[in-house]
Amino acid sequence: MCLILVGVNARAGSRVMLLANRDEFHARPAAAAAPWSDAPGLLGGRDLRAGGTWLAVRDDGRFAAVTNLRNGEPRVAPRSRGDLVSGFLRGNASASSCLDHVLADLPQFAPFNLVLGDVTGVYALDGSTQRVRVLADGLHLIGNGPLDVEWPKARRLRMQVRSALEQGSDEARLIDLLRDRARPADEQLPDTGIGLERERLLSPIFIEGDAYGTRASTWLDMRDDGEIRLVERSFGPGGTSRGEVAWRHSADAGGWQRVPSLEGD
């Protein structure tokens, strides 16, 4: 996952809303969002190589998402960053307590930023500073750099989401914002040590590459009444659509229910 917008009490009737793009090599096998048979109540996509996930939610409103951190450090590590998400959702420790353990285990993982949420609130771990912050009401962007440094695509997404919310846009319009392919001018790009051509490739909200690009766009909404909705769109090389899934859970549901997608089944 490379770009996450978290809205805390930012939309009428919504406790927490996430809009997120997962950027990854297309050759890395993954499964679309679905309930996990080996983790009751857990819903999310799955990395079929390492077994973890980039974003997932539990039927009690517990959720997590992770991004890689682009800072020039080696990426190979003993454990997959996807374990951070699935580990939190498989357990029952509070988000703040879990983050204490994560900080102690940082050497086990390649650099990352992490978002965790439960009944106590929403928290973000800044992998650059190794500090944890509580996310207050409003819109927050978590990308591949320090949390206090917003790259152009993060600023663009925040601006577009704020405008869409002011206009009362529905979830279809909100998730559509994740397909923005606009590229900023070269002078606005960050210099993360990967060269100008790669900075350009990675600069849009939606990355359209043959080998590497946006693999999934996700909208997650946790309502004040306890209802949870998740919509995920999958993409292949060149940004080709690979379909959409939509799931719902409510207090009167017997579990996660597959519902018609925004694009129509």
The 8 nearest C-alpha neighbors of each residue, nearest first, counted from 0:
[[21, 1, 66, 22, 53, 20, 65, 2],
 [0, 2, 66, 21, 142, 22, 143, 20],
 [3, 1, 142, 20, 19, 141, 0, 4],
 [4, 2, 19, 141, 140, 18, 142, 5],
 [3, 5, 140, 18, 17, 139, 19, 141],
 [6, 4, 17, 139, 138, 16, 3, 7],
 [5, 7, 138, 16, 9, 15, 137, 17],
 [8, 6, 136, 15, 9, 137, 14, 5],
 [9, 7, 14, 136, 10, 13, 15, 6],
 [8, 10, 6, 7, 137, 136, 138, 11],
 [11, 9, 13, 8, 12, 164, 6, 14],
 [12, 10, 13, 9, 8, 14, 167, 164],
 [11, 13, 223, 222, 10, 14, 224, 8],
 [14, 12, 222, 10, 223, 11, 15, 8],
 [13, 15, 8, 223, 222, 221, 7, 12],
 [16, 14, 7, 221, 6, 13, 8, 220],
 [17, 15, 220, 6, 219, 5, 221, 7],
 [18, 16, 5, 219, 4, 218, 6, 19],
 [19, 17, 218, 4, 217, 3, 219, 5],
 [20, 18, 3, 217, 2, 216, 4, 17],
 [21, 19, 216, 2, 215, 0, 1, 22],
 [0, 20, 22, 215, 1, 213, 214, 23],
 [21, 23, 213, 212, 0, 1, 214, 20],
 [24, 22, 211, 212, 25, 214, 213, 21],
 [23, 25, 211, 26, 27, 210, 212, 22],
 [24, 26, 27, 211, 210, 23, 236, 235],
 [25, 27, 24, 28, 210, 211, 23, 29],
 [26, 28, 25, 24, 29, 48, 23, 47],
 [29, 27, 47, 26, 48, 46, 30, 25],
 [28, 30, 46, 47, 45, 27, 31, 44],
 [31, 29, 45, 44, 46, 32, 47, 28],
 [32, 30, 44, 33, 45, 29, 233, 43],
 [44, 31, 33, 43, 42, 30, 231, 244],
 [32, 34, 42, 43, 31, 44, 35, 246],
 [35, 33, 42, 41, 36, 43, 40, 255],
 [36, 34, 38, 37, 41, 42, 33, 39],
 [35, 37, 38, 34, 39, 41, 40, 33],
 [36, 38, 35, 39, 41, 34, 40, 89],
 [37, 39, 35, 36, 41, 40, 89, 34],
 [40, 38, 41, 37, 36, 35, 34, 57],
 [39, 41, 58, 57, 38, 42, 34, 254],
 [40, 42, 57, 39, 38, 34, 35, 56],
 [43, 41, 34, 33, 56, 55, 35, 57],
 [44, 42, 32, 55, 33, 54, 56, 45],
 [43, 45, 32, 31, 30, 52, 33, 55],
 [44, 46, 52, 30, 29, 47, 51, 50],
 [45, 47, 29, 50, 51, 52, 48, 49],
 [48, 46, 29, 50, 28, 49, 45, 30],
 [47, 49, 46, 50, 28, 27, 29, 51],
 [48, 50, 51, 46, 47, 79, 81, 82],
 [51, 49, 46, 47, 48, 45, 52, 81],
 [52, 50, 81, 82, 46, 85, 49, 45],
 [53, 51, 81, 45, 46, 54, 44, 84],
 [52, 54, 64, 81, 65, 0, 84, 55],
 [55, 53, 64, 52, 63, 43, 65, 84],
 [54, 56, 43, 42, 62, 63, 64, 52],
 [57, 55, 62, 42, 61, 41, 43, 60],
 [58, 56, 41, 61, 40, 59, 60, 42],
 [57, 59, 40, 60, 41, 248, 56, 61],
 [60, 58, 57, 61, 40, 225, 56, 117],
 [61, 59, 58, 57, 62, 117, 56, 221],
 [60, 62, 117, 57, 116, 59, 56, 88],
 [63, 61, 56, 116, 55, 115, 57, 60],
 [62, 64, 115, 84, 114, 54, 55, 116],
 [63, 65, 54, 114, 53, 84, 113, 55],
 [66, 64, 113, 53, 112, 0, 114, 54],
 [67, 65, 0, 1, 112, 111, 143, 142],
 [66, 68, 111, 143, 110, 112, 1, 69],
 [69, 67, 143, 111, 110, 144, 70, 112],
 [68, 70, 143, 71, 144, 67, 191, 110],
 [69, 71, 72, 68, 191, 144, 110, 192],
 [72, 70, 69, 73, 192, 191, 193, 74],
 [71, 73, 70, 74, 110, 69, 109, 68],
 [74, 72, 75, 71, 109, 76, 110, 70],
 [75, 73, 109, 76, 72, 110, 108, 71],
 [76, 74, 73, 109, 77, 108, 78, 79],
 [75, 77, 108, 109, 78, 107, 74, 79],
 [78, 76, 107, 108, 79, 75, 109, 106],
 [79, 77, 108, 76, 107, 80, 82, 109],
 [80, 78, 81, 82, 108, 49, 77, 76],
 [81, 79, 82, 83, 108, 78, 109, 65],
 [80, 82, 51, 52, 79, 83, 53, 84],
 [83, 81, 51, 85, 80, 84, 86, 79],
 [82, 84, 86, 81, 80, 85, 87, 65],
 [85, 83, 63, 82, 87, 86, 81, 64],
 [84, 86, 88, 82, 87, 51, 83, 89],
 [87, 85, 89, 83, 82, 88, 84, 90],
 [86, 88, 90, 84, 85, 89, 83, 97],
 [89, 87, 85, 90, 86, 84, 57, 61],
 [88, 90, 86, 87, 85, 38, 91, 41],
 [91, 89, 87, 88, 92, 86, 85, 93],
 [90, 92, 93, 89, 87, 88, 94, 97],
 [93, 91, 90, 97, 96, 94, 87, 95],
 [94, 92, 96, 95, 97, 91, 117, 119],
 [93, 95, 97, 96, 115, 116, 98, 117],
 [94, 96, 98, 97, 93, 99, 122, 92],
 [97, 95, 93, 99, 98, 94, 92, 100],
 [96, 98, 94, 100, 99, 95, 92, 93],
 [97, 99, 101, 95, 100, 96, 102, 94],
 [98, 100, 96, 102, 97, 101, 95, 103],
 [101, 99, 103, 97, 98, 102, 104, 96],
 [100, 102, 98, 104, 103, 99, 105, 97],
 [103, 101, 99, 105, 104, 100, 98, 129],
 [102, 104, 100, 101, 105, 99, 106, 98],
 [103, 105, 101, 102, 106, 107, 100, 108],
 [104, 106, 102, 107, 108, 103, 101, 109],
 [107, 105, 108, 104, 109, 76, 103, 77],
 [106, 108, 105, 77, 104, 78, 76, 109],
 [109, 107, 76, 78, 106, 105, 80, 110],
 [108, 110, 74, 76, 75, 111, 80, 73],
 [111, 109, 68, 67, 126, 108, 74, 112],
 [112, 110, 67, 68, 126, 66, 113, 109],
 [111, 113, 126, 125, 66, 124, 65, 68],
 [114, 112, 65, 124, 123, 64, 111, 66],
 [113, 115, 123, 64, 63, 122, 65, 124],
 [116, 114, 63, 122, 121, 94, 62, 123],
 [115, 117, 121, 62, 61, 120, 122, 94],
 [118, 116, 61, 119, 120, 60, 94, 121],
 [117, 119, 120, 116, 61, 60, 121, 93],
 [120, 118, 117, 121, 116, 93, 94, 95],
 [121, 119, 117, 118, 116, 122, 133, 134],
 [120, 122, 116, 134, 115, 133, 117, 123],
 [123, 121, 133, 115, 134, 132, 114, 116],
 [124, 122, 114, 132, 113, 131, 125, 115],
 [123, 125, 131, 113, 112, 130, 126, 114],
 [126, 124, 112, 129, 127, 130, 128, 146],
 [125, 127, 129, 112, 111, 128, 124, 110],
 [128, 126, 125, 145, 129, 144, 68, 112],
 [127, 129, 130, 126, 125, 145, 124, 131],
 [130, 128, 126, 125, 127, 124, 131, 102],
 [129, 131, 128, 125, 124, 132, 126, 127],
 [132, 130, 124, 123, 125, 122, 129, 133],
 [131, 133, 123, 122, 134, 124, 130, 125],
 [132, 134, 122, 121, 135, 123, 131, 120],
 [135, 133, 121, 122, 132, 136, 123, 7],
 [134, 136, 133, 137, 7, 121, 138, 120],
 [137, 135, 7, 8, 9, 134, 138, 6],
 [136, 138, 7, 9, 6, 135, 8, 139],
 [139, 137, 6, 5, 7, 9, 4, 140],
 [138, 140, 5, 4, 6, 137, 141, 134],
 [141, 139, 4, 3, 153, 142, 5, 138],
 [142, 140, 3, 2, 146, 4, 139, 143],
 [141, 143, 2, 1, 144, 3, 140, 66],
 [144, 142, 68, 69, 67, 1, 66, 145],
 [143, 145, 68, 142, 69, 146, 148, 70],
 [146, 144, 148, 147, 127, 125, 143, 126],
 [147, 145, 148, 125, 141, 144, 149, 142],
 [146, 148, 145, 149, 144, 125, 141, 140],
 [149, 147, 145, 146, 150, 144, 142, 153],
 [150, 148, 153, 154, 147, 151, 146, 140],
 [149, 151, 153, 152, 148, 154, 189, 188],
 [152, 150, 154, 153, 155, 149, 183, 187],
 [153, 151, 155, 204, 154, 150, 203, 156],
 [152, 154, 156, 155, 150, 151, 149, 157],
 [155, 153, 157, 151, 152, 156, 149, 158],
 [156, 154, 152, 158, 153, 157, 151, 159],
 [155, 157, 159, 153, 158, 154, 160, 152],
 [156, 158, 154, 160, 155, 159, 161, 153],
 [159, 157, 155, 161, 156, 160, 154, 162],
 [160, 158, 156, 162, 161, 157, 163, 155],
 [161, 159, 163, 157, 162, 158, 156, 164],
 [160, 162, 164, 158, 159, 163, 157, 165],
 [161, 163, 165, 159, 160, 164, 158, 166],
 [164, 162, 160, 166, 168, 165, 161, 159],
 [165, 163, 167, 161, 166, 162, 168, 160],
 [164, 166, 162, 163, 167, 161, 168, 160],
 [165, 167, 163, 164, 168, 162, 161, 169],
 [166, 168, 164, 165, 163, 169, 10, 162],
 [169, 167, 163, 166, 164, 172, 170, 173],
 [168, 170, 171, 172, 173, 167, 164, 163],
 [171, 169, 173, 172, 174, 168, 218, 261],
 [172, 170, 174, 173, 169, 175, 261, 168],
 [171, 173, 175, 170, 169, 174, 168, 176],
 [174, 172, 170, 175, 176, 171, 169, 160],
 [173, 175, 176, 171, 177, 172, 218, 170],
 [174, 176, 172, 177, 173, 178, 171, 179],
 [177, 175, 174, 178, 173, 179, 172, 159],
 [176, 178, 175, 174, 179, 205, 204, 216],
 [179, 177, 205, 176, 175, 180, 204, 174],
 [178, 180, 205, 177, 204, 181, 176, 203],
 [179, 181, 203, 205, 204, 178, 182, 206],
 [182, 180, 203, 179, 183, 204, 205, 202],
 [183, 181, 203, 202, 180, 184, 199, 152],
 [184, 182, 187, 185, 181, 151, 188, 202],
 [183, 185, 187, 186, 182, 188, 199, 151],
 [184, 186, 188, 187, 183, 199, 195, 182],
 [185, 187, 184, 188, 183, 189, 190, 195],
 [188, 186, 185, 184, 183, 189, 151, 150],
 [187, 189, 185, 186, 190, 198, 184, 183],
 [190, 188, 191, 187, 150, 198, 186, 151],
 [191, 189, 192, 188, 193, 198, 194, 195],
 [192, 190, 193, 189, 70, 69, 71, 194],
 [191, 193, 190, 194, 71, 70, 195, 198],
 [194, 192, 191, 197, 198, 195, 190, 71],
 [195, 193, 197, 196, 192, 198, 190, 191],
 [194, 196, 198, 197, 199, 193, 190, 185],
 [197, 195, 199, 198, 194, 200, 193, 201],
 [196, 198, 200, 199, 195, 194, 201, 193],
 [197, 199, 195, 201, 196, 200, 202, 194],
 [200, 198, 202, 196, 197, 201, 195, 182],
 [201, 199, 197, 198, 202, 196, 206, 203],
 [200, 202, 198, 199, 203, 206, 197, 204],
 [201, 203, 199, 200, 182, 198, 152, 204],
 [204, 202, 182, 180, 205, 181, 206, 152],
 [203, 205, 152, 179, 180, 177, 206, 202],
 [206, 204, 178, 180, 203, 179, 213, 177],
 [207, 205, 212, 213, 203, 201, 208, 204],
 [206, 208, 238, 237, 212, 205, 213, 209],
 [209, 207, 212, 237, 211, 210, 236, 206],
 [208, 210, 236, 237, 211, 207, 212, 25],
 [211, 209, 208, 25, 24, 236, 212, 26],
 [212, 210, 24, 208, 25, 23, 209, 22],
 [211, 213, 206, 208, 22, 207, 23, 214],
 [212, 214, 22, 206, 21, 215, 205, 20],
 [213, 215, 234, 22, 21, 233, 212, 23],
 [216, 214, 233, 21, 232, 20, 213, 234],
 [217, 215, 20, 232, 231, 19, 21, 177],
 [218, 216, 231, 19, 230, 18, 219, 215],
 [217, 219, 18, 230, 17, 229, 174, 231],
 [220, 218, 229, 17, 16, 228, 217, 230],
 [219, 221, 16, 228, 227, 15, 222, 17],
 [222, 220, 227, 15, 14, 13, 226, 16],
 [221, 223, 13, 226, 225, 224, 14, 12],
 [222, 224, 14, 13, 12, 225, 221, 226],
 [225, 223, 222, 226, 12, 221, 249, 13],
 [226, 224, 222, 223, 249, 227, 221, 250],
 [225, 227, 249, 222, 248, 224, 221, 228],
 [228, 226, 221, 248, 247, 220, 222, 249],
 [229, 227, 247, 220, 246, 219, 248, 221],
 [228, 230, 219, 246, 218, 245, 220, 247],
 [231, 229, 245, 218, 217, 244, 246, 219],
 [230, 232, 217, 244, 243, 216, 245, 218],
 [233, 231, 243, 216, 215, 242, 217, 244],
 [232, 234, 215, 241, 242, 214, 240, 243],
 [235, 233, 240, 214, 241, 239, 238, 215],
 [234, 236, 239, 238, 241, 214, 237, 240],
 [237, 235, 209, 238, 208, 239, 25, 210],
 [236, 238, 209, 208, 207, 239, 235, 212],
 [237, 239, 207, 236, 234, 235, 240, 208],
 [240, 238, 235, 234, 237, 236, 241, 233],
 [239, 241, 234, 242, 233, 235, 238, 232],
 [242, 240, 234, 233, 235, 239, 243, 232],
 [243, 241, 233, 240, 232, 244, 234, 231],
 [242, 244, 232, 231, 233, 260, 245, 241],
 [243, 245, 231, 260, 230, 232, 246, 242],
 [244, 246, 230, 260, 258, 229, 257, 259],
 [247, 245, 257, 229, 258, 256, 228, 255],
 [248, 246, 228, 256, 227, 255, 257, 229],
 [247, 249, 255, 227, 226, 252, 256, 254],
 [250, 248, 226, 252, 251, 225, 227, 247],
 [249, 251, 252, 225, 226, 248, 253, 224],
 [250, 252, 249, 253, 248, 254, 226, 225],
 [253, 251, 249, 254, 250, 248, 255, 256],
 [252, 254, 251, 255, 256, 250, 248, 249],
 [255, 253, 252, 256, 248, 40, 58, 249],
 [254, 256, 248, 247, 246, 257, 34, 253],
 [255, 257, 247, 246, 258, 254, 248, 252],
 [256, 258, 246, 245, 247, 255, 259, 244],
 [257, 259, 245, 246, 256, 260, 247, 244],
 [260, 258, 264, 263, 245, 261, 257, 244],
 [259, 261, 263, 245, 262, 244, 264, 258],
 [260, 262, 263, 171, 259, 245, 230, 243],
 [261, 263, 260, 264, 243, 259, 171, 242],
 [264, 262, 260, 261, 259, 243, 244, 258],
 [263, 259, 260, 262, 261, 243, 244, 258]]
